[in-house]
């Protein structure tokens, strides 16, 4: 094994020579050529000089700037921790988004804006990413697994909503094909007075199938809570319009589907992916929340990394290496 020669110790005379050349603003590479001292040692001496020449009040001011800077960046992560969750729009919200998607593609999600793209995919941008401090936070977190976990959570939110959307539309087709009745979906209840199955019917069907696919407890529904109104030919579940003017055969099949939680909808291919996507986003939410909690708990009063804002302050303090700043 080849033995490395021990690094030559810088003598006091060489130390003073470097200090003198630095005072004359001689470039480090020229100092190395003249003295034979390594660049790393020259930088070390330079930082030592800066620390010695720094006024105590200036030093305190720089440290205070670093603390304020870091506290501000950590506050963004604290806010993010508070919004990380599964975005679970209720059936009415999802239906309204689907109906209005061509003119109103955006929806507010957990700490950001969701957008249904023309191709059918959903994108999600956090409000935090629009803040001017966000690029600096990214610099500090470069290489940290926290950013990867954040991206995984954002992507799982989008996949979850895409699968819910697909399930809702599949149910519309399935119900119409199996009852012979038209499903009259609209943004608001009562917008459409035509015969057929109405908003609340498909909302209940969706909720029932989605919860079953996710392994969540079913929503209690009792058929004796259905009432008929002879005046408007409407069928109501409590106060919610379910159907208008359906013939007995179609209405009977529609009600059978409505109160069936298992067998009929097991054939819908979109149900299983919806359940899997829900479980994935739930898992990613827990992972990110835990990672944020650990990061915020372990973070010191000043950053261990640098960004474009705080790097000059570290250099003024005579600290250029990565690691605890002060």
C-alpha positions as CSV (number, residue, x, y, z in Angstrom):
1,X,0.0,0.0,0.0
2,X,1.4,3.4,-1.0
3,X,2.0,5.7,1.9
4,X,1.1,9.3,1.6
5,X,3.5,11.9,2.7
6,X,2.2,13.9,5.7
7,X,1.0,17.3,4.7
8,X,3.7,19.9,5.3
9,X,3.0,22.2,8.3
10,X,2.7,25.9,7.5
11,X,5.3,27.8,9.4
12,X,4.6,31.1,11.2
13,X,6.7,32.9,8.6
14,X,4.6,31.3,5.7
15,X,1.4,32.1,7.6
16,X,2.4,35.8,7.8
17,X,3.5,35.7,4.1
18,X,0.0,34.5,3.1
19,X,-1.7,37.0,5.3
20,X,0.4,39.8,3.7
21,X,-0.4,38.6,0.2
22,X,-4.1,38.3,1.0
23,X,-4.1,41.9,2.4
24,X,-2.7,43.0,-1.0
25,X,-5.7,41.2,-2.6
26,X,-3.5,38.6,-4.4
27,X,-5.6,35.8,-5.9
28,X,-5.3,32.5,-4.0
29,X,-3.9,30.7,-7.1
30,X,-1.1,33.2,-7.4
31,X,-0.3,32.8,-3.7
32,X,-0.1,29.1,-4.1
33,X,2.3,29.5,-7.1
34,X,4.5,31.9,-5.0
35,X,4.5,30.0,-1.7
36,X,3.8,26.4,-2.6
37,X,1.0,26.3,0.1
38,X,-2.2,24.5,-0.9
39,X,-5.4,26.3,-1.8
40,X,-7.3,24.7,1.1
41,X,-4.7,26.0,3.6
42,X,-4.8,29.5,2.0
43,X,-8.6,29.6,2.3
44,X,-8.3,28.4,5.9
45,X,-5.9,31.3,6.7
46,X,-8.2,33.7,4.9
47,X,-11.2,32.7,7.0
48,X,-9.1,33.0,10.1
49,X,-8.2,36.5,9.2
50,X,-11.8,37.4,8.5
51,X,-12.9,36.0,11.9
52,X,-10.2,37.9,13.7
53,X,-11.0,41.2,11.9
54,X,-14.7,40.9,12.4
55,X,-16.2,43.3,14.9
56,X,-18.2,41.5,17.7
57,X,-21.2,43.6,17.0
58,X,-21.0,42.7,13.3
59,X,-20.6,39.1,14.1
60,X,-23.7,39.2,16.3
61,X,-25.6,41.0,13.5
62,X,-24.7,38.3,11.0
63,X,-25.7,35.5,13.3
64,X,-29.0,37.2,14.0
65,X,-29.6,37.5,10.2
66,X,-28.9,33.8,9.8
67,X,-31.4,32.9,12.6
68,X,-34.1,35.1,11.2
69,X,-33.5,33.6,7.7
70,X,-33.7,30.1,9.0
71,X,-36.7,30.6,11.2
72,X,-38.6,32.0,8.1
73,X,-37.7,29.0,6.0
74,X,-38.6,26.5,8.7
75,X,-42.0,28.3,9.1
76,X,-42.8,27.3,5.5
77,X,-42.1,23.7,6.3
78,X,-44.3,24.0,9.4
79,X,-47.2,25.4,7.3
80,X,-46.7,22.5,4.9
81,X,-46.8,20.0,7.8
82,X,-50.2,21.4,8.8
83,X,-51.8,20.8,5.4
84,X,-50.3,17.4,4.4
85,X,-53.3,15.0,4.2
86,X,-55.4,13.0,1.9
87,X,-57.5,15.4,-0.2
88,X,-60.9,13.8,0.0
89,X,-63.6,15.8,-1.8
90,X,-67.1,14.7,-0.9
91,X,-69.1,13.3,-3.8
92,X,-70.9,16.6,-4.4
93,X,-67.6,18.5,-4.7
94,X,-66.1,16.0,-7.0
95,X,-69.2,16.0,-9.2
96,X,-69.2,19.8,-9.4
97,X,-65.6,19.7,-10.5
98,X,-66.2,17.1,-13.1
99,X,-69.2,19.0,-14.6
100,X,-67.4,22.3,-14.6
101,X,-63.9,21.1,-15.6
102,X,-63.9,22.5,-19.1
103,X,-64.6,26.1,-17.8
104,X,-63.3,25.8,-14.2
105,X,-60.4,23.3,-14.3
106,X,-58.9,24.4,-11.0
107,X,-59.8,23.5,-7.5
108,X,-58.2,24.3,-4.2
109,X,-56.6,21.3,-2.5
110,X,-54.6,20.8,0.7
111,X,-52.3,23.8,0.7
112,X,-52.3,24.3,-3.0
113,X,-54.2,24.4,-6.3
114,X,-55.3,21.3,-8.2
115,X,-55.8,21.6,-12.0
116,X,-57.5,19.2,-14.4
117,X,-55.4,19.3,-17.6
118,X,-57.0,19.0,-21.1
119,X,-55.5,15.5,-21.5
120,X,-57.2,14.3,-18.3
121,X,-54.2,14.3,-15.9
122,X,-54.4,16.3,-12.7
123,X,-51.6,18.6,-11.5
124,X,-51.0,20.0,-8.0
125,X,-48.9,23.0,-7.1
126,X,-48.4,24.1,-3.5
127,X,-49.0,27.7,-2.4
128,X,-45.6,27.5,-0.7
129,X,-43.9,27.1,-4.1
130,X,-45.1,30.5,-5.2
131,X,-43.4,32.2,-2.2
132,X,-40.2,34.1,-2.9
133,X,-38.4,32.1,-0.2
134,X,-39.2,28.7,-1.9
135,X,-36.1,28.6,-4.2
136,X,-33.8,29.3,-1.2
137,X,-35.5,26.6,0.9
138,X,-34.9,24.2,-2.1
139,X,-31.2,25.1,-2.0
140,X,-31.0,24.3,1.7
141,X,-32.8,21.0,1.2
142,X,-30.9,19.9,-2.0
143,X,-30.0,16.3,-1.6
144,X,-32.3,15.8,1.4
145,X,-34.9,13.0,1.2
146,X,-37.6,15.5,2.4
147,X,-37.9,16.9,-1.1
148,X,-38.4,13.5,-2.6
149,X,-41.0,12.7,0.0
150,X,-42.8,15.9,-0.8
151,X,-42.8,15.1,-4.5
152,X,-44.1,11.5,-3.8
153,X,-47.0,13.0,-1.8
154,X,-47.9,15.5,-4.5
155,X,-47.9,12.8,-7.2
156,X,-50.0,10.5,-5.0
157,X,-52.6,13.3,-4.5
158,X,-52.9,13.6,-8.3
159,X,-53.1,9.8,-8.9
160,X,-55.8,9.5,-6.2
161,X,-57.9,12.2,-7.8
162,X,-57.5,10.9,-11.3
163,X,-58.7,7.5,-10.1
164,X,-61.7,9.0,-8.3
165,X,-62.6,10.9,-11.5
166,X,-62.3,7.7,-13.6
167,X,-64.5,5.8,-11.1
168,X,-67.2,8.5,-11.1
169,X,-67.4,8.6,-14.9
170,X,-67.5,4.8,-15.0
171,X,-70.4,4.7,-12.6
172,X,-72.3,7.1,-14.7
173,X,-72.0,4.8,-17.7
174,X,-72.7,1.7,-15.7
175,X,-75.8,3.0,-14.1
176,X,-77.3,4.2,-17.4
177,X,-76.4,0.9,-19.1
178,X,-78.0,-1.2,-16.3
179,X,-81.2,0.9,-15.6
180,X,-82.0,2.3,-19.0
181,X,-82.3,5.7,-17.3
182,X,-80.5,8.9,-18.0
183,X,-78.3,10.3,-15.2
184,X,-78.9,14.1,-15.0
185,X,-75.7,15.4,-13.4
186,X,-75.4,19.2,-13.0
187,X,-73.3,21.5,-10.8
188,X,-76.2,22.2,-8.4
189,X,-79.2,20.2,-7.2
190,X,-82.4,21.2,-8.9
191,X,-80.7,22.7,-12.0
192,X,-82.3,20.1,-14.3
193,X,-86.0,19.2,-14.1
194,X,-86.0,16.5,-16.7
195,X,-86.9,12.8,-16.1
196,X,-84.1,10.5,-15.0
197,X,-81.7,9.9,-12.1
198,X,-80.4,13.1,-10.5
199,X,-77.3,14.4,-8.7
200,X,-78.0,12.9,-5.3
201,X,-78.5,9.4,-6.8
202,X,-75.0,9.3,-8.4
203,X,-73.4,11.0,-5.4
204,X,-74.7,8.2,-3.2
205,X,-73.7,5.5,-5.6
206,X,-70.2,6.9,-5.9
207,X,-69.8,7.3,-2.2
208,X,-71.0,3.8,-1.6
209,X,-68.7,2.2,-4.2
210,X,-65.6,4.3,-3.3
211,X,-65.8,3.6,0.4
212,X,-66.2,-0.1,-0.3
213,X,-63.1,0.0,-2.6
214,X,-61.1,1.7,0.1
215,X,-62.1,-0.6,2.9
216,X,-63.9,2.2,4.7
217,X,-67.1,1.7,6.7
218,X,-70.2,2.0,4.5
219,X,-72.6,4.9,4.8
220,X,-75.8,3.7,6.4
221,X,-78.7,3.9,4.0
222,X,-82.3,2.7,4.6
223,X,-84.8,2.3,1.8
224,X,-87.7,3.3,4.1
225,X,-86.3,6.9,4.0
226,X,-87.3,7.2,0.4
227,X,-90.5,9.1,-0.4
228,X,-92.4,9.9,-3.5
229,X,-93.9,13.3,-4.4
230,X,-96.9,12.9,-6.7
231,X,-96.9,16.6,-7.6
232,X,-93.5,16.8,-9.2
233,X,-93.2,13.0,-9.8
234,X,-90.0,13.0,-7.8
235,X,-88.4,10.3,-5.7
236,X,-86.6,11.8,-2.6
237,X,-84.1,10.4,-0.2
238,X,-84.9,12.5,2.9
239,X,-85.0,16.0,1.3
240,X,-82.7,15.2,-1.6
241,X,-84.0,14.6,-5.1
242,X,-83.0,11.1,-6.4
243,X,-85.1,10.7,-9.5
244,X,-87.9,12.2,-11.6
245,X,-90.6,10.4,-13.6
246,X,-88.9,7.0,-13.8
247,X,-91.0,4.0,-14.8
248,X,-91.4,1.3,-12.2
249,X,-89.0,-1.2,-13.9
250,X,-86.2,1.3,-14.3
251,X,-86.8,2.8,-10.9
252,X,-86.7,-0.6,-9.3
253,X,-83.4,-1.5,-10.9
254,X,-82.0,1.9,-10.0
255,X,-83.0,1.4,-6.3
256,X,-81.5,-2.1,-6.3
257,X,-78.2,-0.7,-7.5
258,X,-78.4,2.1,-5.0
259,X,-78.8,-0.1,-1.9
260,X,-76.4,-2.8,-3.1
261,X,-72.9,-2.2,-1.6
262,X,-71.0,-5.2,-2.9
263,X,-71.9,-7.5,-5.7
264,X,-73.0,-5.3,-8.6
265,X,-70.1,-2.9,-8.4
266,X,-67.5,-5.5,-8.0
267,X,-67.4,-5.7,-11.8
268,X,-66.4,-2.1,-12.3
269,X,-62.7,-2.1,-13.2
270,X,-62.1,1.4,-11.9
271,X,-63.1,0.6,-8.3
272,X,-60.0,-1.4,-7.4
273,X,-57.5,1.3,-8.7
274,X,-59.4,3.9,-6.8
275,X,-59.0,2.0,-3.6
276,X,-55.3,1.4,-4.2
277,X,-54.7,5.1,-5.0
278,X,-56.5,6.1,-1.8
279,X,-54.4,3.8,0.3
280,X,-51.2,5.1,-1.4
281,X,-51.9,8.8,-0.8
282,X,-52.8,8.0,2.8
283,X,-49.5,6.3,3.3
284,X,-47.5,9.0,1.5
285,X,-49.2,11.6,3.7
286,X,-48.1,9.9,6.9
287,X,-44.5,9.5,5.5
288,X,-44.2,13.2,4.7
289,X,-45.8,14.4,7.9
290,X,-43.4,12.2,9.9
291,X,-40.4,13.4,7.9
292,X,-41.4,17.1,8.3
293,X,-41.8,16.6,12.1
294,X,-38.4,15.0,12.5
295,X,-36.7,17.7,10.4
296,X,-38.3,20.5,12.3
297,X,-37.5,18.9,15.6
298,X,-33.8,18.3,14.7
299,X,-33.1,21.7,13.0
300,X,-30.8,24.0,14.9
301,X,-31.1,27.8,15.3
302,X,-28.9,28.3,12.2
303,X,-28.8,26.3,9.0
304,X,-26.3,23.6,8.3
305,X,-26.5,24.3,4.6
306,X,-26.2,27.4,2.4
307,X,-28.3,29.3,-0.1
308,X,-27.8,32.4,-2.2
309,X,-29.2,34.6,0.6
310,X,-27.2,33.3,3.6
311,X,-23.9,32.3,1.9
312,X,-22.4,35.8,2.1
313,X,-23.2,36.0,5.8
314,X,-21.4,32.7,6.4
315,X,-18.4,33.9,4.4
316,X,-18.4,37.2,6.4
317,X,-18.3,35.1,9.6
318,X,-15.4,33.1,8.2
319,X,-17.3,29.9,7.6
320,X,-17.2,28.4,4.1
321,X,-17.5,24.7,4.8
322,X,-20.9,22.9,5.0
323,X,-21.9,22.0,8.5
324,X,-23.1,23.8,11.6
325,X,-22.7,27.4,10.9
326,X,-22.1,29.1,14.2
